[in-house]
Amino acid sequence: MTGTTIPEGYLLRTRALNLVYEDEGNSCTGQPHTHPEHVVFWPEAGAAELEVLGAARTVSLGHGIWVPAGTPHAVPNRDSDLVALHISPSAVPGRGHDLKAVTMPVAVRELLLHLAEAGMPRGERVQAQRVCLDLISTEPNPVIQLPIPHDPRIALICRHLLLDPADDQSIEQWAVRLSVSSRTLARAFQNSTGMTFSQWRTCARMDQATRLLDQGFAVGAVARRVGYSTISAFSSAFHRVLGRTPREFHPKLGQ
């Protein structure tokens, strides 16, 4: 377990994982580790990945994952836009002991990043930190935010996937259609959306899946309509993106 990152007397501390800090030994790494405080991870843009309890999890813009104190996790890519919010357990008594998806409204994200950089008297800073904690809430049913790119090539792909999320063309096949190299197209996709092609397509599929589940479609039917040949593969992807299984999303669903 690493040491605490929160200065004495404060409630929380925000860290961008693509930056290096003086007490780097307390930061997240690619190896499984724990912290004595709760940690909420969220991306500044697009989507980012981490591992929690040995399972891969994807978080997208506007959402986060609350990792309770003492829970093993790892961040494979420190160069991503992932941000870690360390929260003292004493700041949220009776809360925070479960791994869960949370909402990260833009106002909260901006205030946390501002607090990480700006000088402020202790009393005002603690008060602002308390407001942030009050505004972070468990998602009843998460809503996926998909960034729509300005690059016309990438916009074409995204519009197609929104209309047909089951389409299984690879980035290499799209590159042939658009007469560019696959490396160029993959880089343009990442730059335009903050996500890889695979991440964006998976999020688009899960966005459509939540709509179909809301309409009462059975899990198996939803899986097929968004491009998965098995319920297990669909459920795994659903859980990785949304932090819960399709049945947890809608407990009364049929197979």
C-alpha positions in Angstrom: 0.0 0.0 0.0 1.3 3.5 -0.9 1.3 6.4 1.6 -1.4 9.0 1.7 -1.3 11.8 -0.9 -3.6 14.2 1.0 -2.1 17.0 3.0 -3.1 17.1 6.7 -6.3 19.0 7.3 -7.7 18.6 3.8 -10.4 16.3 2.4 -9.0 15.4 -1.0 -6.3 15.8 -3.6 -6.4 15.7 -7.4 -3.7 14.4 -9.6 -3.3 14.2 -13.4 -1.6 10.8 -14.0 0.3 12.0 -17.0 2.3 14.4 -14.8 5.2 13.6 -12.4 4.9 14.7 -8.7 7.6 15.1 -6.0 6.1 12.2 -4.0 5.9 10.0 -7.1 6.1 6.9 -4.9 2.5 7.5 -3.8 1.2 7.7 -7.4 -0.6 5.1 -9.4 1.4 2.7 -11.5 0.9 -0.1 -14.0 1.4 -2.7 -11.2 -1.4 -3.7 -8.9 -1.3 -1.5 -5.7 -3.6 0.1 -3.1 -4.1 3.4 -1.4 -5.2 4.2 2.1 -7.8 6.6 0.7 -10.6 6.2 -1.8 -9.8 7.1 -5.3 -12.1 8.3 -8.1 -10.7 8.0 -11.6 -12.1 10.0 -14.6 -10.7 11.1 -18.0 -10.2 14.7 -18.9 -11.2 13.8 -22.5 -12.4 10.8 -24.4 -12.0 7.6 -22.5 -9.3 5.9 -20.5 -8.7 2.4 -19.1 -7.6 1.0 -15.8 -7.6 -2.3 -14.0 -9.5 -2.9 -10.8 -9.4 -6.2 -8.9 -7.8 -7.7 -11.9 -10.5 -6.7 -14.3 -10.2 -4.1 -17.1 -12.5 -1.1 -16.8 -13.2 1.8 -19.2 -14.3 5.2 -18.1 -15.6 7.8 -20.5 -15.9 11.6 -20.3 -18.4 12.7 -17.7 -18.1 9.5 -15.7 -15.8 8.1 -13.2 -15.1 4.9 -11.1 -15.0 5.1 -7.3 -12.3 2.7 -6.1 -12.6 2.2 -2.3 -9.5 2.5 0.0 -7.5 -0.7 0.0 -8.8 -2.0 -3.3 -6.1 -3.3 -5.7 -5.9 -1.4 -9.0 -3.4 -0.5 -11.7 -3.1 2.1 -14.5 -1.5 0.5 -17.5 -1.0 3.8 -19.4 0.2 6.8 -17.4 0.2 8.9 -20.6 -3.6 8.8 -20.9 -5.8 11.7 -19.8 -6.8 9.9 -16.6 -7.2 11.9 -13.4 -7.1 10.5 -9.9 -9.1 12.1 -7.1 -7.8 10.9 -3.7 -10.5 11.2 -1.0 -9.9 10.8 2.7 -12.2 8.2 4.2 -12.9 10.5 7.1 -14.3 13.1 4.6 -17.1 10.7 3.6 -18.0 8.6 6.7 -20.4 5.8 5.9 -19.8 6.2 2.1 -17.3 5.0 -0.4 -16.8 1.4 0.7 -18.2 -0.1 -2.6 -16.7 -0.1 -6.1 -19.1 1.9 -8.2 -19.6 4.1 -11.2 -20.1 7.8 -10.4 -21.1 10.9 -12.4 -18.4 13.6 -12.8 -20.3 16.8 -13.9 -18.2 19.3 -15.9 -18.5 21.9 -13.1 -17.0 19.4 -10.6 -14.2 18.4 -12.9 -13.3 22.0 -13.6 -13.4 23.0 -9.9 -11.2 20.1 -8.9 -8.6 20.9 -11.6 -8.7 24.5 -10.5 -8.2 23.6 -6.9 -5.2 21.5 -7.9 -3.4 24.5 -9.3 -4.8 27.7 -7.6 -3.7 29.1 -4.3 -6.5 29.5 -1.8 -6.9 30.0 2.0 -7.3 26.7 3.9 -10.9 27.4 5.0 -12.1 28.3 1.5 -10.3 25.3 0.0 -11.8 22.8 2.4 -15.3 24.3 1.8 -14.8 24.0 -2.0 -13.6 20.4 -1.6 -16.7 19.6 0.4 -18.9 21.0 -2.4 -17.1 18.8 -4.9 -17.7 15.7 -2.8 -21.4 16.5 -2.4 -21.8 16.8 -6.2 -20.2 13.5 -7.0 -23.0 11.0 -7.0 -23.6 7.3 -7.8 -25.1 6.9 -11.3 -28.6 5.4 -11.2 -28.1 4.4 -14.9 -25.0 5.9 -16.6 -25.4 8.0 -19.7 -22.5 7.5 -22.2 -21.1 10.7 -23.7 -19.6 10.1 -27.2 -17.3 12.9 -28.5 -18.2 13.7 -32.2 -15.1 14.7 -34.1 -14.6 17.6 -36.6 -12.3 15.7 -38.8 -14.6 14.7 -41.8 -13.0 11.3 -42.2 -13.5 10.4 -38.5 -17.0 11.9 -38.5 -17.9 9.7 -41.4 -16.9 6.6 -39.4 -18.6 7.7 -36.3 -21.9 8.5 -38.0 -21.8 5.0 -39.6 -21.2 3.3 -36.3 -24.0 5.2 -34.6 -26.3 4.0 -37.3 -25.0 0.5 -37.3 -23.0 -0.3 -34.1 -22.9 -4.0 -35.1 -20.6 -3.1 -38.1 -17.4 -5.1 -37.5 -15.1 -3.4 -40.0 -11.6 -2.9 -38.6 -9.6 0.4 -38.6 -7.5 -1.2 -41.4 -10.6 -1.8 -43.5 -11.8 1.8 -43.0 -8.3 3.0 -44.0 -8.6 1.2 -47.3 -12.0 2.7 -47.9 -10.7 6.2 -47.1 -7.4 5.7 -49.0 -5.2 6.5 -46.1 -2.8 4.3 -44.1 -4.2 2.5 -41.0 -1.6 4.2 -38.8 -2.6 7.7 -40.0 -6.3 6.9 -39.5 -5.8 5.5 -36.1 -3.8 8.5 -35.0 -6.4 10.9 -36.5 -9.2 9.0 -34.6 -7.3 9.3 -31.3 -6.6 13.0 -31.8 -10.2 13.8 -32.9 -12.1 11.9 -30.2 -9.6 11.2 -27.3 -10.4 7.5 -27.8 -9.1 4.7 -29.9 -11.3 3.4 -32.7 -12.0 0.3 -30.6 -12.9 2.3 -27.5 -15.2 4.6 -29.4 -17.0 1.7 -31.2 -17.5 -0.2 -27.9 -18.9 2.9 -26.3 -21.2 3.5 -29.3 -22.4 -0.1 -29.0 -23.0 0.2 -25.2 -24.9 3.5 -25.8 -27.2 1.7 -28.2 -27.5 -1.3 -25.9 -28.7 0.9 -23.0 -31.4 2.3 -25.2 -32.5 -1.1 -26.3 -32.5 -2.5 -22.8 -34.7 0.5 -21.7 -37.1 -0.5 -24.4 -37.4 -4.0 -22.9 -35.4 -6.0 -25.4 -33.9 -9.3 -24.0 -30.2 -9.4 -23.3 -29.5 -11.9 -26.1 -31.3 -9.8 -28.7 -29.5 -6.7 -27.6 -26.1 -8.4 -27.8 -26.8 -9.5 -31.4 -28.1 -6.1 -32.5 -24.9 -4.3 -31.3 -22.4 -6.8 -32.7 -21.8 -9.5 -30.2 -22.2 -13.2 -31.0 -22.4 -14.3 -27.4 -24.2 -12.9 -24.3 -21.0 -13.4 -22.2 -18.9 -11.3 -24.5 -21.6 -8.6 -24.6 -22.0 -8.7 -20.8 -18.2 -8.4 -20.3 -18.0 -5.3 -22.5 -21.1 -3.8 -20.9 -19.6 -4.2 -17.4 -16.3 -2.9 -18.5 -17.8 0.4 -19.8 -20.8 0.9 -17.5 -19.6 -0.8 -14.3 -22.5 -3.2 -14.1 -24.0 -6.1 -16.0 -27.0 -5.8 -18.3 -29.1 -7.6 -15.6 -27.9 -5.1 -12.9 -28.8 -2.3 -15.3 -32.4 -3.8 -15.7 -32.9 -6.6 -13.2 -36.2 -7.7 -14.8 -34.8 -8.4 -18.2 -35.1 -11.8 -19.9 -32.4 -13.7 -21.7 
